[in-house]
Each structure stands twice: as C-alpha cells, then as structure tokens.
Amino acid sequence: MLATDALSGPIRYGLQALGLVGLSYAPFLAVAALVAAYVVTAFGSLRRDAIALAILALPAFWLPYALLLGQPPAQVAFGLYTWMPVFLGMVVVATGAAGAALRLVAFVWAVAVAGVLANLAFRFPWVGESYEIFGVQAEFAREWQAFGVDRLPGFSRASFTAANQIAIGGALLLAGAMPSARKVVVWLVSVVAIGLTTSKAPLAAMFAAPLFLLLHDRLPGRSRFRFSQFVIGGLLAVAIGLPVAALLGLRFGEGGNLAFLSFGSVVARMEEMWPRAYALLDPAWPRLLLGVGFGGIGAGQAYFDPARFSPGDNLFVFLATTFGVGALVFVVAFWRGDAALFEATPPRHRLFFLLAMLVLILGAMANVVESVLSGFLLGLVAGKALDPRAAAGEAARSLPVRRPGGPPPLVTPVRI
C-alpha cells in the first residue's frame, strides 16, 4: 500500500489505459482483509487484545450511526475505506513489525523525491487528468498552483501527498544511524523537494522535528522523557488551538507572501474550511456528542455529497467531526504509554516521539487520516497507546548498540 501510494499517479494512469483502473484499489482491499483477519484471529483465540477491540469498536458503532443519520451506504463504506492505513498501523504495532514497516519509508522517500524533481523538468501526462469509476469522477493527480507557482505532485496524486512522504521519510532517515554529511544531504534534498510542492506544513516538519529530536538527544536521562512530553503538549496545543480560535472568531492577518510562503492557507482554513466542517455538526444533537460517523467528512463527501464537502484540513477537526467527543481518545493516545515505553526501551520511545511530532505538525493543516503514510503513522501512535508492551516488544528483543556520547539510533536504522 505504501509503495503504490508513492506511485499512484502513473499506476492509475497505466491501469486506466488497460481498462483495469479498479485494480488500483486492490492494496486497500488487501489491507482491509488483513485487518479483518487479525481481528477475527484475536477474538478467536479468546485473548485480551486492546488493538483488535478498538478496530472492531469504531466501525461497530460509527458505521450504523452514520447510516442512521441518513448518509448513503456507499459514502459510509468509502469513509471506512479511507481509515485502512490507520488500522494497518495499529495491527503493525500489535504484531511487532513497526521497525520493519518503517524501513519501507526509505523507498517511499526516494520515489517521492525522484518524482518531484522529475516533475520539475517534465509535465507528466496524468497530472490534471481524470477517470471514472463506479460513476464517480476521480483525478489521477491534482493540478493546481499557489501564488502562481505550480504545486508539483511528482508520482503521487497530489503535491501535499508527495510532501508528506518526503517529510516523513526524510525525518526518519535523519533519526537513524547515518554519517553527518549524508544527513545534511538528506535534509537539503528533502527541503528542496518539499519546496517544489509548495506545501508548508511538511516543510515546517522538516525544520521542527529534527531540531526537537536533536535537543532531545542532548538531554540526560529522564529529562528526555519530560522534554518529549512538553513538546507533544505544545504541538497538541497548536493543532487543537488553531481551529478552536477559528470557532471563536479569531483570525490572523493574511499579510504578503514570499513565493508560496504566506499565512494565506491558514487564513483560508480559519475562514472557510474549518467553519464548513463545523457546519456538518448541525443539528447539534446528536452530532456535537457523537459526530457524523464514517464518511460524513472528507473524501467520502467529495464523491457522494460534494455540495457540503469539507476536507477537514486539521486532524482534530476531522476526528471531532467524525467521532464527536470520541476524538478525545486520540488526543490521549499521543501521551498514553510513553512512560512505560521510555522505561522499557528509550530508543523505541524516541522513535514514537518522532512519529507523534510528525503526525501533530502535519495534522495542524491536514486531516492526516486520508493520506496513506501519515494515516499509517497515526495508527502506529494509536497502537502504542493501546498496547505499549507490543510497541516495546520488538525493541526489547534486539536492543541497539549505542556509540559512546552519540544519540540513540532507531532500533532498526532506516537506510536508503
């Protein structure tokens, strides 16, 4: 699924030429089957499995609830479909495969960077083109601009998708065991490639996440844990505070711009996108309490309810609109299990601290769930919260060797 997401533009374009574009959805369906098999196996063995229970409980309540609100079944089903990367991340934690899965991100990073740089020199034929499936029009890759600057999608379906892939992959590479000179090259290439997509939150992630991780590594002992909790708290405050400020009527001045850099995208979210999401919670009962369920916001709307479409464009706006007060569970997930993980294996705590930072920085300006790689990371964070022992288990079996005076590496270093 991660590989096909990195190459989704040309893959869908090629399959459409063969009349087989429906096969592009096969990886998601395979993941759905894998997740279902895990849940059935967990319950069949009669063992207590918090991750399996959570994966079952969310659809068990919010699927029929969404249908009771009058949403079309196809829209509800598609809404659940977009959650597969999150559920996959949770299963990966439960099975102790987080390190192995994250090694694939190096491949995704390389493909995304190559695609954006190639897109700078060539206009890909699938960009701006669309196809029809099940009576719905969908784009191979989105074509758009920011202040007259083309937003390059590379091989992915949108510029922000490529930017997320580069930011996440680049940050993980920088956190691994790698010579300093190579890290500088990875960082510079990542920043340049993200700049070509004109995506601002991933660019912020490439500056903030490595800096916070560097500061974390220079602290002694338990100070690292306290620092990580402080940073996560601050990032949560920003990601939640911005849409709350919009709800209260507060606004930022738009000001000017330097190329694609401006506060314009934040202003657009505060004035239009987030209020459109809040409008979905009308009437207040029961939507303020329980949200609108699967498919009530995001991609499902785009295809089946375009007149009221809202992408959310903030992780917690998306979660609160989907689950109502149930979204608080995801807020707690960014902290839960951290203390146990730090005591069991600090290197694995360091990894999940980085993942949490990436999700929160990207989540300030995107819904996260509907982007494969960031959604997968959200699932890893949720899995860590539900089962800290499983999150630490793989590390505990093979603790890394730390060089004297150096930062603790990832349990399984990610290499290009």
C-alpha positions as CSV (number, residue, x, y, z in Angstrom):
1,M,0.0,0.0,0.0
2,L,2.8,2.4,0.8
3,A,4.6,1.6,-2.4
4,T,1.5,2.0,-4.6
5,D,0.7,5.3,-2.8
6,A,4.1,6.7,-3.8
7,L,3.5,5.7,-7.4
8,S,-0.3,6.2,-7.5
9,G,-0.3,8.7,-10.4
10,P,1.4,6.6,-13.1
11,I,-0.1,3.3,-11.7
12,R,-3.7,4.6,-12.1
13,Y,-2.9,6.2,-15.4
14,G,-1.4,3.0,-16.8
15,L,-4.2,0.8,-15.4
16,Q,-6.8,3.1,-16.9
17,A,-5.2,2.7,-20.4
18,L,-5.7,-1.1,-19.9
19,G,-9.2,-0.7,-18.7
20,L,-8.2,-2.0,-15.3
21,V,-8.2,1.1,-13.1
22,G,-10.3,-0.7,-10.5
23,L,-7.1,-2.7,-9.6
24,S,-5.6,0.4,-8.1
25,Y,-7.9,-0.1,-5.1
26,A,-6.7,-3.6,-4.5
27,P,-3.9,-2.7,-2.0
28,F,-6.5,-1.0,0.3
29,L,-8.9,-4.0,0.0
30,A,-6.0,-6.4,0.8
31,V,-5.2,-4.3,3.9
32,A,-8.9,-4.4,4.8
33,A,-8.8,-8.2,4.6
34,L,-5.6,-8.4,6.6
35,V,-7.0,-6.1,9.3
36,A,-10.2,-8.2,9.4
37,A,-8.2,-11.4,9.6
38,Y,-6.2,-10.0,12.6
39,V,-9.3,-9.0,14.5
40,V,-11.0,-12.4,13.8
41,T,-7.9,-14.3,14.9
42,A,-7.5,-12.2,18.1
43,F,-11.1,-12.8,19.1
44,G,-11.0,-16.4,18.0
45,S,-8.0,-17.1,20.3
46,L,-10.0,-15.5,23.2
47,R,-7.1,-13.4,24.2
48,R,-7.5,-9.8,25.5
49,D,-6.4,-7.6,22.7
50,A,-7.0,-3.9,23.1
51,I,-6.0,-3.1,19.5
52,A,-8.4,-5.7,18.0
53,L,-11.1,-4.4,20.2
54,A,-10.6,-0.8,19.2
55,I,-10.5,-1.7,15.5
56,L,-13.8,-3.6,15.9
57,A,-15.5,-1.0,18.2
58,L,-15.0,2.1,15.9
59,P,-16.9,0.6,12.9
60,A,-19.3,-1.3,15.1
61,F,-20.7,2.0,16.5
62,W,-20.0,4.7,14.0
63,L,-20.9,2.8,10.8
64,P,-24.6,2.1,11.7
65,Y,-24.7,5.5,13.4
66,A,-23.7,7.2,10.1
67,L,-26.4,5.2,8.3
68,L,-29.0,6.3,10.9
69,L,-28.0,9.9,10.1
70,G,-29.1,9.3,6.5
71,Q,-25.7,9.1,4.8
72,P,-25.7,6.9,1.7
73,P,-24.2,3.4,2.3
74,A,-21.6,3.9,-0.4
75,Q,-20.4,7.1,1.2
76,V,-20.2,5.5,4.6
77,A,-18.3,2.5,3.2
78,F,-15.9,4.8,1.4
79,G,-15.3,6.7,4.6
80,L,-14.4,3.5,6.4
81,Y,-12.2,2.5,3.5
82,T,-10.0,5.7,4.0
83,W,-9.3,4.5,7.6
84,M,-7.4,1.4,6.4
85,P,-3.9,2.9,6.8
86,V,-4.7,3.8,10.4
87,F,-6.0,0.3,11.2
88,L,-2.9,-1.2,9.4
89,G,-0.6,0.9,11.6
90,M,-2.4,-0.4,14.7
91,V,-2.0,-4.0,13.5
92,V,1.7,-3.5,12.7
93,V,2.3,-2.4,16.3
94,A,0.3,-5.4,17.7
95,T,2.4,-7.8,15.6
96,G,5.8,-6.2,16.5
97,A,6.5,-5.2,12.9
98,A,6.8,-1.4,13.3
99,G,10.6,-1.3,12.6
100,A,10.3,-3.4,9.5
101,A,7.4,-1.4,8.2
102,L,9.2,1.9,8.7
103,R,12.2,0.7,6.7
104,L,9.9,0.8,3.7
105,V,9.6,4.5,4.2
106,A,13.1,5.0,2.8
107,F,11.9,3.6,-0.5
108,V,8.8,5.9,-0.4
109,W,11.1,8.9,0.3
110,A,13.4,8.1,-2.6
111,V,10.5,7.6,-5.0
112,A,8.7,10.8,-3.9
113,V,11.9,12.9,-4.2
114,A,12.7,11.5,-7.6
115,G,9.1,12.1,-8.8
116,V,9.1,15.8,-7.7
117,L,12.5,16.5,-9.2
118,A,11.5,14.8,-12.5
119,N,8.2,16.7,-12.5
120,L,10.2,19.9,-12.3
121,A,11.7,19.0,-15.7
122,F,8.7,17.2,-17.3
123,R,4.9,17.6,-17.2
124,F,3.5,14.2,-16.5
125,P,0.6,13.3,-18.8
126,W,-1.6,12.1,-15.9
127,V,-1.5,15.4,-14.0
128,G,-4.8,17.3,-14.2
129,E,-6.5,14.3,-16.0
130,S,-9.4,12.3,-14.5
131,Y,-11.0,8.9,-14.8
132,E,-14.4,7.5,-13.9
133,I,-15.0,4.6,-11.6
134,F,-18.4,3.4,-10.4
135,G,-20.0,6.5,-11.9
136,V,-17.7,8.8,-9.9
137,Q,-15.0,11.1,-11.4
138,A,-11.6,11.0,-9.8
139,E,-8.3,12.6,-10.7
140,F,-5.1,10.8,-11.5
141,A,-3.1,13.7,-9.9
142,R,-4.3,17.1,-8.9
143,E,-3.1,20.1,-10.9
144,W,-3.0,23.5,-9.1
145,Q,-0.9,26.5,-8.1
146,A,0.0,28.6,-5.0
147,F,0.6,32.3,-5.8
148,G,1.3,31.4,-9.4
149,V,3.8,28.6,-8.5
150,D,2.9,25.1,-9.8
151,R,2.4,22.6,-7.0
152,L,4.3,19.5,-8.2
153,P,2.8,16.2,-7.3
154,G,5.6,14.0,-8.6
155,F,4.5,10.4,-9.0
156,S,1.8,10.8,-6.3
157,R,-1.8,12.0,-6.7
158,A,-1.3,15.5,-5.1
159,S,1.5,17.8,-4.1
160,F,0.7,17.6,-0.4
161,T,0.8,13.8,-0.6
162,A,4.3,13.9,-2.1
163,A,5.4,16.5,0.5
164,N,4.1,14.3,3.4
165,Q,6.0,11.3,2.0
166,I,9.2,13.3,1.8
167,A,8.9,14.9,5.2
168,I,8.1,11.7,7.0
169,G,10.7,9.7,5.1
170,G,13.4,12.4,5.5
171,A,12.8,12.8,9.2
172,L,13.0,9.0,9.8
173,L,16.2,8.8,7.8
174,L,17.7,11.7,9.8
175,A,16.8,9.9,13.0
176,G,18.7,6.8,12.0
177,A,22.3,5.8,12.1
178,M,23.9,7.7,9.3
179,P,27.1,9.8,8.8
180,S,26.5,13.5,9.5
181,A,27.4,14.5,5.9
182,R,24.8,12.2,4.5
183,K,22.2,13.6,6.9
184,V,22.9,17.1,5.7
185,V,22.4,15.9,2.1
186,V,19.1,14.1,3.0
187,W,17.9,17.2,4.8
188,L,18.7,19.6,2.0
189,V,17.3,17.4,-0.7
190,S,14.1,16.9,1.4
191,V,13.7,20.7,1.9
192,V,14.2,21.5,-1.8
193,A,11.8,18.8,-2.9
194,I,9.1,19.8,-0.4
195,G,9.6,23.4,-1.5
196,L,8.8,22.4,-5.1
197,T,5.4,21.0,-3.9
198,T,4.8,24.4,-2.1
199,S,3.4,22.5,0.9
200,K,4.1,24.4,4.1
201,A,3.3,22.0,7.0
202,P,5.7,19.3,5.7
203,L,8.3,22.0,5.3
204,A,7.8,23.0,8.9
205,A,8.1,19.3,9.9
206,M,11.5,19.1,8.2
207,F,12.7,22.0,10.3
208,A,11.0,21.3,13.6
209,A,11.0,17.5,14.1
210,P,14.8,17.0,13.5
211,L,15.5,20.1,15.7
212,F,13.4,18.8,18.6
213,L,14.9,15.3,18.2
214,L,18.4,16.8,18.3
215,L,17.6,18.7,21.5
216,H,16.0,15.6,23.0
217,D,19.2,13.5,22.3
218,R,21.4,16.1,24.1
219,L,19.5,15.9,27.3
220,P,20.5,13.5,30.1
221,G,18.4,10.6,31.4
222,R,14.8,11.2,32.3
223,S,15.0,14.8,31.2
224,R,14.5,13.4,27.7
225,F,11.1,12.0,28.7
226,R,10.0,15.2,30.2
227,F,11.1,17.2,27.2
228,S,9.2,14.8,24.8
229,Q,6.0,15.2,26.8
230,F,6.4,19.0,26.8
231,V,6.9,19.1,23.0
232,I,4.0,16.9,22.4
233,G,1.8,19.0,24.6
234,G,2.9,22.2,22.8
235,L,2.2,20.7,19.4
236,L,-1.2,19.4,20.6
237,A,-2.0,22.9,21.8
238,V,-1.2,24.4,18.4
239,A,-3.0,21.7,16.4
240,I,-6.1,22.0,18.5
241,G,-5.8,25.7,19.3
242,L,-5.9,26.9,15.7
243,P,-9.4,25.5,14.9
244,V,-10.7,26.5,18.3
245,A,-9.5,30.0,17.6
246,A,-11.4,29.9,14.3
247,L,-14.5,28.7,16.1
248,L,-14.3,31.7,18.4
249,G,-14.0,34.1,15.5
250,L,-10.3,34.9,15.9
251,R,-8.3,35.5,12.7
252,F,-4.7,36.1,11.6
253,G,-3.8,38.9,9.2
254,E,-3.0,37.4,5.8
255,G,-0.1,39.8,5.0
256,G,2.1,39.3,2.0
257,N,3.8,36.3,0.6
258,L,7.3,35.2,-0.3
259,A,6.8,32.9,-3.3
260,F,4.4,30.3,-1.9
261,L,5.1,31.1,1.7
262,S,2.3,33.0,3.4
263,F,-0.4,32.8,6.1
264,G,-3.0,32.6,3.3
265,S,-3.5,28.9,3.7
266,V,-4.0,29.3,7.5
267,V,-6.5,32.2,6.9
268,A,-8.4,30.1,4.3
269,R,-8.8,27.3,6.8
270,M,-9.9,29.6,9.6
271,E,-12.4,31.5,7.4
272,E,-13.8,28.7,5.2
273,M,-12.5,25.1,5.6
274,W,-12.9,24.7,9.3
275,P,-16.3,26.5,9.5
276,R,-17.5,24.2,6.7
277,A,-16.6,21.3,8.9
278,Y,-18.3,22.8,11.9
279,A,-21.4,23.2,9.8
280,L,-21.6,19.5,9.4
281,L,-22.4,19.2,13.2
282,D,-25.7,21.0,12.7
283,P,-28.2,20.0,14.1
284,A,-26.3,19.9,17.4
285,W,-28.0,16.7,18.7
286,P,-26.6,14.1,18.5
287,R,-23.8,15.4,16.2
288,L,-21.9,17.5,18.8
289,L,-21.7,14.5,21.0
290,L,-21.2,11.7,18.5
291,G,-20.0,13.4,15.3
292,V,-21.3,12.4,11.9
293,G,-19.6,9.0,11.6
294,F,-17.6,7.4,8.8
295,G,-17.9,9.2,5.5
296,G,-19.5,12.3,7.0
297,I,-16.4,14.4,6.3
298,G,-13.5,14.1,3.8
299,A,-13.1,12.1,0.7
300,G,-16.4,10.2,1.0
301,Q,-18.2,13.6,0.9
302,A,-16.2,14.7,-2.1
303,Y,-17.6,11.8,-4.2
304,F,-21.1,11.5,-2.8
305,D,-22.0,14.8,-1.1
306,P,-19.9,17.4,-2.9
307,A,-22.2,20.3,-2.1
308,R,-21.3,20.1,1.6
309,F,-17.7,18.8,1.1
310,S,-15.1,19.6,3.7
311,P,-11.7,18.0,3.8
312,G,-11.3,18.9,7.5
313,D,-7.7,20.1,6.9
314,N,-6.8,19.5,10.5
315,L,-6.5,16.2,12.3
316,F,-8.6,17.1,15.3
317,V,-11.3,18.9,13.3
318,F,-11.6,15.7,11.2
319,L,-11.7,13.5,14.3
320,A,-14.1,15.6,16.2
321,T,-16.4,15.9,13.2
322,T,-16.3,12.1,12.7
323,F,-16.5,10.9,16.3
324,G,-17.6,13.8,18.4
325,V,-16.3,13.5,22.0
326,G,-14.8,10.2,20.9
327,A,-12.0,12.2,19.4
328,L,-10.6,12.8,22.9
329,V,-9.4,9.2,22.8
330,F,-7.0,10.1,20.0
331,V,-5.7,13.2,22.0
332,V,-4.9,10.9,24.9
333,A,-3.1,8.5,22.6
334,F,-0.3,10.9,22.0
335,W,0.7,10.6,25.6
336,R,-0.6,7.2,26.8
337,G,2.1,4.5,27.1
338,D,5.0,6.9,26.8
339,A,6.2,6.4,30.3
340,A,6.2,2.6,30.1
341,L,7.9,2.7,26.7
342,F,10.6,5.0,28.0
343,E,11.3,2.8,31.0
344,A,11.3,-0.4,28.8
345,T,13.4,0.9,25.9
346,P,14.3,4.5,25.4
347,P,15.3,4.0,21.7
348,R,11.7,2.9,20.9
349,H,10.3,5.8,22.9
350,R,12.5,8.1,20.8
351,L,11.0,6.6,17.6
352,F,7.4,7.1,18.8
353,F,8.2,10.6,20.0
354,L,9.4,11.4,16.4
355,L,6.2,9.8,14.9
356,A,4.0,11.8,17.2
357,M,5.7,15.0,16.3
358,L,5.3,14.3,12.6
359,V,1.6,13.5,12.9
360,L,0.9,16.6,15.0
361,I,2.9,19.0,12.8
362,L,1.2,17.7,9.6
363,G,-2.1,17.4,11.4
364,A,-2.2,21.1,12.2
365,M,-3.0,21.8,8.5
366,A,-4.2,18.4,7.1
367,N,-6.7,15.7,8.3
368,V,-3.8,13.1,8.3
369,V,-6.2,10.1,8.1
370,E,-6.8,10.3,4.4
371,S,-3.2,10.4,3.4
372,V,-1.8,6.9,3.4
373,L,1.6,7.4,5.1
374,S,0.5,10.0,7.7
375,G,-2.5,7.9,8.4
376,F,-0.3,4.9,8.9
377,L,1.8,6.8,11.4
378,L,-1.4,7.8,13.3
379,G,-2.2,4.2,13.5
380,L,1.3,3.4,14.9
381,V,0.8,6.1,17.6
382,A,-2.7,4.7,18.4
383,G,-1.3,1.2,18.6
384,K,1.4,2.4,21.0
385,A,-1.2,3.9,23.3
386,L,-3.4,0.8,23.3
387,D,-0.5,-1.7,23.8
388,P,2.8,-0.2,25.0
389,R,4.2,-3.6,25.6
390,A,3.7,-4.6,22.0
391,A,5.2,-1.3,20.9
392,A,8.3,-2.0,23.0
393,G,8.5,-5.8,22.4
394,E,10.4,-5.8,19.1
395,A,13.0,-3.4,20.6
396,A,13.3,-5.4,23.7
397,R,14.3,-8.5,21.7
398,S,17.2,-6.7,20.0
399,L,18.3,-3.5,21.7
400,P,20.6,-1.3,19.5
401,V,24.2,-0.7,20.3
402,R,24.8,3.0,21.2
403,R,28.1,4.7,20.4
404,P,29.5,6.5,23.5
405,G,28.4,10.1,23.5
406,G,26.2,9.7,20.5
407,P,22.4,9.8,20.2
408,P,20.4,6.6,20.5
409,P,19.7,5.3,17.0
410,L,16.4,3.9,15.8
411,V,16.0,0.2,16.8
412,T,16.4,-0.8,13.2
413,P,18.1,2.1,11.3
414,V,16.4,3.2,8.2
415,R,18.8,3.4,5.2
416,I,18.4,4.4,1.6
